[in-house]
Amino acid sequence: MRAWQITGQGEPRAVMSLVADKPLPEPGPGQIRLRVTASGVGLPDLLMCRGTYPLTPPAPFTPGQEAAGVVTAAGPGAPVEIGERVMTVSGFFLGHGAFADECLAVADFALPVPDAMPDVEAACFVIPFHTAWVGLAQRARLQPGETLLVLGAAGGSGSAAVQLGKALGARVIAVARGEEKRAFCAELGADRVLDPAAGELAEAVRSATEGRGADVVYDLVGGDSFESATRCIAHEGRLLAVGFASGRWGRPDLGHLVAHNYSVLGVVPSGYDRAFKESAHAALLDHWRAGRLRVPVAARFPFSAAPDALERVAAGGVLGKIAIEIS
């Protein structure tokens, strides 16, 4: 089969090569093999090229975390059927990611694709929306009428959080840099959009909330943005550490946290059982069918241009998600 492999550390075009005859991987217990129809592209894929992502496997390996396709083989205990169309998290951490004709995948995270959902959208659904569900519905227990602040709101994960926050009844303040990104967030339904380059973020959030601050912060940026968020979080607020697009995680100040009575919560969609994933997926698809959620795919790349897709991520400015069409 064809597969893109990362052979070293560097920028995508320099370290990715196309292999024409890679053997099919065999699924082990709790794994499936998937004929990949599309793969979502995200920042972790770029960081794997650079060797800076925590779950980067030894080179050479095939990247691509997000996959949609058809099950072709199943290991013992896999809760899906051969021939089933699913969206899932790939076995990228084993070196068998979704930038290939077939990949390994986590069977427990292989979830059904609605007939009306295109492959490229299905490939970009699981990680952003399930992460948003874990963060907003499970960890933060976001309530109708509360204020949600989303940092890094214009990307794939941020756009999912903006939409799910609105679907759960929150007032959403999105933070995105530049006019095009701000317009995109407003189109997704954000009630207020702030540009971090326009002034002090904490002051702007306090002004937008009549001094109360944000009840929940969904932080995909880390670094200085995280620290700004701690200065505009409401009493008993919940600050969700989700990502570090800035290059470093935020650093909680425990004295400040105690003095202002808020919580910092880590968010990752792994570690939950199959029943939880199925329940979350059903709820998310109900919102999708009702038109409250959509998957904004900004660009589609052919399989032959996978390195170009990652270079597009590296260049920044992507609104929503990028997908690779594989078969």
Stockholm file with secondary structure:
# STOCKHOLM 1.0

chainA/1-327         MRAWQITGQGEPRAVMSLVADKPLPEPGPGQIRLRVTASGVGLPDLLMCRGTYPLTPPAPFTPGQEAAGVVTAAGPGAPVEIGERVMTVSGFFLGHGAFADECLAVADFALPVPDAMPDVEAACFVIPFHTAWVGLAQRARLQPGETLLVLGAAGGSGSAAVQLGKALGARVIAVARGEEKRAFCAELGADRVLDPAAGELAEAVRSATEGRGADVVYDLVGGDSFESATRCIAHEGRLLAVGFASGRWGRPDLGHLVAHNYSVLGVVPSGYDRAFKESAHAALLDHWRAGRLRVPVAARFPFSAAPDALERVAAGGVLGKIAIEIS
#=GR chainA/1-327 SS CCEEEECSSSCHHHHEEEESCCCCCCCCTTEEEEEEEEEEECHHHHHHHHTCSTTCCSSSBBCCCEEEEEEEEECTTCCSCTTCEEEEEBBGGGTBCSSBSEEEEEGGGCEECCTTSCHHHHHTTHHHHHHHIIIIIIISCCCTTCEEEEESTTBHHHHHHHHHHHHTTCEEEEECSSHHHHHHHHHHTCSEEECGGGSCHHHHHHHHTTTCCEEEEEESSCHHHHHHHHTSEEEEEEEEECCCTTSSCCCCCHHHHHHHTCEEEECCSTTCCHHHHHHHHHHHHHHHHTTSCCCCEEEEEEGGGHHHHHHHHHHCCCCBEEEEECC
#=GC SS_cons         CCEEEECSSSCHHHHEEEESCCCCCCCCTTEEEEEEEEEEECHHHHHHHHTCSTTCCSSSBBCCCEEEEEEEEECTTCCSCTTCEEEEEBBGGGTBCSSBSEEEEEGGGCEECCTTSCHHHHHTTHHHHHHHIIIIIIISCCCTTCEEEEESTTBHHHHHHHHHHHHTTCEEEEECSSHHHHHHHHHHTCSEEECGGGSCHHHHHHHHTTTCCEEEEEESSCHHHHHHHHTSEEEEEEEEECCCTTSSCCCCCHHHHHHHTCEEEECCSTTCCHHHHHHHHHHHHHHHHTTSCCCCEEEEEEGGGHHHHHHHHHHCCCCBEEEEECC
//
